[in-house]
Amino acid sequence: MADVSPRRRREVIDALRRGTVPSNGLDLLAVGLERFQRAVDEELETVAGGGAVVKAVRGEYGTGKTFYTRHLAEKALRMGFAAAEVQISETETPLHKLETVYRRITESLRTASVAPSAFRSVLDAWLFTLEDDAIAADPAVATASAAELAAAADELLDRRLAEVSAKTPAFAQALRGYRAAVAAGDAAVADGLAAWLGGQPHVGASAKRGAGIRGDLDHFGALGFLQGLLLILRDAGHPGLLVVLDEVETLQRMRSDVRDKALNALRQLMDEVDSGRFPGLYLVLTGTPAFFTGPSGVPRLAPLAQRLATDFGTDARFDNPRAVQIRLAGFDREALEALGIKVRDLYLLGADAPDRIRQLVDDPYISDLADAVTGGLGGKVGIAPRIFLKKLIGDVLDRVDQFGDFDPRQHYALTLAREELSPEERNAVGGTAGAAGGYAATADDVELNL
């Protein structure tokens, strides 16, 4: 861990101090994910080779689904992939509107070198690659006029996007228009066409008119645009795209007709992946067990249930990491302590008083703090990591590092304030926090102002 850059370390520690999952550096914190690594490596290699993968990640709230998918995204980015994370919600990103899902993909698109949204930089990288490939195919084009180079690039574009154009011709038209606008230095038209290619609605008519396109992206065109995006990414040097559809269990709270349309859209997307339409796509769904097995979830649509069906009847130790659906069991007591030690050691790399921290925040103290946090959460270790790390860094490590006379064993007592807990953590606290959390242990302890 000594080779961790100060910036990377600071980003991870700052995120944990806030109680959030870091955007980067998750490999520094990974505990208990070793059993999935071989399967993940195989799947990423399959996608990089032109295949496609669909994976469902199942787990209760607090079992680490977000951590797992972001850790997976980091691994994919290191292999040159692009990645996008989409939060499914009834109002902002309804799953039955694939045009909205596609737009969220382009908005959250990132690469190893470019933060979201990297869509425009990918388009520009594709432009350079297209012209370079046109010159490589015919070296005489290098000394030809700009018009001849543009014609050669257009011809190459048409060949590469032939399959996409068969179903969504407007995508190739917009790409040609974008390339022409960039070459002409027309920033307004280029901006408008880039937005339209990214699925943005309400693009000015003047930008679309020059490319010969009209209207906005719809549900049926979204799949063609996704296919086109994968081709652009590959030409721009990215072997694949990881897309995470997070919190799909929110479908269960929608009206029955909307929920059924969303489930059917998910089934349609999986069918297209299986048919080979999206080479280079690694699609990940996350949801609670109730979504995958409950009456308001996947079982409502038999074809979808059949595709996602996985046997979890055996001991979790024998779960198949290669299956279409995997389950996260969450943290056990041993893993929670190991995570705390990792975080402390990471904190030490940039601490002002590393020797004091080693002495006062030793392994036994971390074990005691883990016991205190899980006890305050009703013994539910699986939902403890977030608040445990927040307390460890903000309440203990920061104070030991800054105050020479602070001893956590003497001067610190764990508190779990209601406002710092998530709804799931509050439910776990129930009546167990007692005086430490400001909760009543029983109904008789509730003070009534009469």
N, C-alpha and C positions, 0 to 999 in steps of 0.2 A: 504493500500500500504506500510505500515511501515515494513512488514515482508519480503519485497523483498531483496534478497541477493545482496551485493555490486557487485558481478561479473555479475549477471543477469541484474542489473540496468545499469552497465557500457556497457555491450554488446548492449543493446537496444539504449542507448543514442549515443554510437559511430556510430552505423549503421545509425541512423537518421541524425546525423551530416554529414555523407557522402552522404546522400540523397538516401539511400537504405532501403529496407524492412528488418527488423531484422530477423535473423534465429530463434530466441527464444524470449520468453517473450511477444508474441503478445497479450496475454490475458490482459496485462497491458494497451494496447492501444485500445482495441476493442470498437468501437462506432458505434451504428446503426445496429449491427448484432444480436441483441436480438431476433428478429422475426424468425431467422433461427435455434436457439439453440435447441428447442424442437424436430424439425424434424431431426437435425443432431444427437442428442442423440439417437433417435429411430433407425436411420439408422446404427449407429455404433453398437448398441446392436444387430441388425439383423445380421450384418456381423460377430460379435463376436460369435453369436450363430450358425454359419455355413451357413448363407445366403450370398448373394452378392448384391451389389448396383452399379448402374451406375448413375452418376449425371453430368449434364452439367451446367456450370456457365457462364452466358452471361453478357457482359458489355463492354462499350466503353473503350478505353484507359484511364487509370487514375481513373477508378471507383473502384479500389481495388480488382481486381481478384486475384492478387498474394498475397495480404494481407489475403484475405478470405481463400485461399487454405492452406497457411502456418499456419493460425490460426486453421484451421481444422486439419492439420497435428499434431500440438501441442496437440490438444485435443485427437487425436487418440493415440499418443505416451504415453500420461498419462494413457491410458487404456491398455497399453502393446502392442499395434500394432507396426508393422514396417511401415516405410513410404518411398516413393521415389518420386522425382519430376523430370520429363523429359521435357526438352524444345524441342518442335518439330521444326525442321528446314529442309530446302530443302537439304542442304549439309551434316550437321552433324548427324541429326536424322530424316531421311525421314520416314513418318508414314507407307508407303507401304512396308517397310522392317521391319517386326516385329522382326526379329533377332537382328536388331540394337536397336529397342525400348527395347527389353528384356535386352540387354547388358547395356543400360543406366539405367534401373531399378536397376540392381545389382550394378552398379557403384555408384549410388546415394542412395542406401539403407541405412537407419539409424534406430536405435532404441533409446529408451530413454537413454540408457547408452553408446551407441557406435555411433560415428559420421560416416559419409560416408567414405569409404564403409564398411558397417557392414556385408557384405556377408560372408566373411571368418569366422568371429566370430560366425555368425549364424550356419554355417556348423559345427564348432567345438562344439557348444552347442548341436546341434542335435546329434553328435556322442556320447557325454556323456549320453544324454537322452536315446538314443537307447540301449546302453549297460545296463543302469539302469533298463529300462523296460524289457529287456531280463532276467535280474536277478530276477526282481519282478515276472515275469511270471513263472520262474522255479528257486527257491532259490538254488537248487543244482549246478547251473551253477556258482555261486559265488566262489565255491571252486574247480571248474573244471580247466582244463588246458586252456591256452590262445587260443589254436586251437578250443576247444569246445565252449568257449565264443564267438569266432569269428563266428563259425557256427551258434550258436543261434541268434546272432545279424543279420547275413545275412538272416536267415529265417524270422525274424521279419521284416527286411527291405523289403524283397520280398512281404510279405503280405501287408504292408502299402502302397507300391508303385505299387501294382498290376494294379490299374486303369491307372496309368501313363505309366507303362511298356507296356500295351496293345497297346498304340499309339506311345510311345517314349521309347523303351526299352533301348536305349543308356544312358538315364539319370540314370536309376537304376544301369546300369553297371559301369558308371563313379563314382557313389556314393560308390559302393562296392570297386572299385579300390582306391578311395580316402581314405576310412577307412583303407584299407589294407596298403597303403603307410604311413599313419600316425602311425599305429601300428608298422610298420617296421622301422620307423625313417627315411624314404626316403623323405627328404624335397623337392628335385627337382621334383619327380613324384607327390607328394601331391600338390605342387604349380601349376604344369601344369594342373592337373585334376581340381583343384579349379577354375583356370582361364577358363578352358573349360566349366565347369558347369555354370560359370558366363556369358557364351556367348562370351568370348574373341576369336578372330580369331587367326590363325597362332600359335597355341600351338604346341610345339615340338612333333614329331612323337613318340619319345621314351616314353614320358609320356602316350600317348594315347594307345600305343601298349600293355602296361602291363595290361590295363583295357579292352582290346579287342574292342576298339572303333576306328573309323576313321572319317576323314573329319571334317568340321566345322558345327556349327549350321546354319540351313537355316530357311527360312520364315515359313515353315510348322511345323518344329520342335519347333519353339519358343513358340507356345501355350502349347505344352507338357511340356516344361521346366518351363513355368510360373506356370502350374498346380503342377509340382514337387516342385517348390519353396514355394508355399503356404502350401504344406504338411510338408515340412521341418520347415517352420516357426511355424506352429501349434505344431509340436512335440517339438520344441525348446522353447515353452512357450509363443508364440506370437499368440493371437487369430485371427489376421487378418493382411492384408497388404493394406495400402492406396497408390494408384498410381495416381499421378497427371500428365496428359498430357497437358502441358501448351502451349498456343499460337498456337492452332491448326488452327487458321485463316491463318497461313502462307501457308496453302495448296492452298489458292486462287491465290498465286503468282507463282505457279508451272505450268509447261506445262500441257495441258489438259489431256493427257494420263496418266501422273504421278499423277495428281490430282485425276483422276477417280480411279486409283489403290489404292490411299491412302484412299479415301472415302470408297471403298469396304473393305479394311483391317479394317477400323473402324467399319463398319457394321458387318464384320465377328467376330470381337472381342466382340461386343455387343451381337451377337447371341449366342456365346459360354457362355457368362455370364448368359444370360437368360435361357440357357439349363441346368444350374446347374453345369457346368464343373469346375467353379472356386469358390468353397465355401471359404469364408474368404477374398474376394476381394472387395474393395471399389474403384471404378474407377471414377475419376473426369476429365472432359474435360473442358478447358476454351477457350473462343473465343469471338470475337466481334459479335454484332447483325448481321452484314453483312455476317458473316460466316454461321450463322444459318438460315438466310432468303434470302440471295442474290443468284444470278444466278450462281456464281462461287463456292458456298459452298454446304451445306447439301442438298438443293433442287435438286441438280444434280443427286442424288441417291434416288429414291422414297422410298425404304424400310428403309433407314436410316432416311429420313425426317419424316416418319411415327412414328418411335420409339422416336424421339426427339421432336415431335410436342407438343407445350404447348401454351395455350391461354393467350396472354398478352394484350388482348383487353380492359380489365377492368382497373380501377384505380390501380396503383402499390401497394396501401395499402392493396389490396385484393389478391395479388399474393399468390399462394399456395406453401409454402416452401417444401411440400412433393412431388411436381411434379418432373418429370425427368429433367426438365430444370428450373433453377431459374435465375432471372436477378438482377444485382446490379445497383442501380440507381446512385450510387456515393454519394459524400458528399453534404449536403446542408450547408447553412451558419451557422446554429445552431450547427450542428455536427462538423464542422471545429473548431469552438470556443471551444467546449467541449473537442475536441482532444488536442488542444493547452494547455488547463488548466491541463489535465491529464499529459501531457509531462512535463509541468513546475513543477507540484507536484512531479513527479518521479525524476526530476533533483535535486530538493531540498534535497532529501535524502542523496546525496553525495556532496552537495555544500559546499564551504568554507565560503560563505557569505549568508546563507539562509535568514536572516532577510532583507538584502538589496534587495534580489531578490523578496521577498514577497512584499516589498514596491514599488519597481520600475517596476517590471513586474507583475502587478496586473491584475485582470480579465479585466478591461477596456482597459488596454494597449494591451492585447492579442486580444481583439475584434478589436482594431484599426489596429493592424498588419494584422489580417485576412482580414480586408477590403482592406488594401493596397495591399496585395498579390493577392487577387482575382480581384481587380481592374486592377492590372498590367497584369493579364492573361485574360483580356477582360471580366471579370465577370463570368468566367467559374469555379465555385467552385469545380466541380467534379475532375478537374485535379490539384487543388491547394495543397492538403495535403503534397506531397513530398517536394516541394520547400518551403512551409510555415514552415514545421518543421525544414528543413535545416537552414532557416534564423533565426527561433526562437532560436535554440540551438547555432549555430555557430556564428551568428552576434549579438545576444542579450544576452542570458543567460550566455554564456562563458565570455563575456566582463564584464557584471555586476558582475559576480563572481570573476573575476581576477583584475579588476581595480576599486579602491575605489571611483574615481571621475567620473566614466562613468555613464551617465544618458541617456537611450535610447531615451527619448523624446527630449533631447537637442542635442545629439551627433550622432544620427543614422538616416539616411534616406535610405529607401529601394532602392536597385538597383537590376535589373534582367539582369545579363550579359549573352550574348548569349551562351557562352561556358558552362555555368552551367545548361542550359535548355535542356530538351529532345526535340525531334522533335515535339511532340504533344504540349508541352508547348510553343515552338517557334511559332507554328502556331496560338496558342491562343493569344500570345502577339501581333502579327501582327503590327499594328500601334498604339497600345494603350499604350505602355510603355513610349513613349516620352523620355524626358531627363533622367528619372530614369533608363531606361534600355539601353539607347544608340541607340534607334531605331528612325527612322523618322516617324513622325505622318502622313504625307502625302507625295505624290510624290514630291511636291514642296520643301520639307525639305531635300531632298537628295542632299548632296554636291557632285558636279562633279569637278574633278581636270582637268580643261581645260588649 
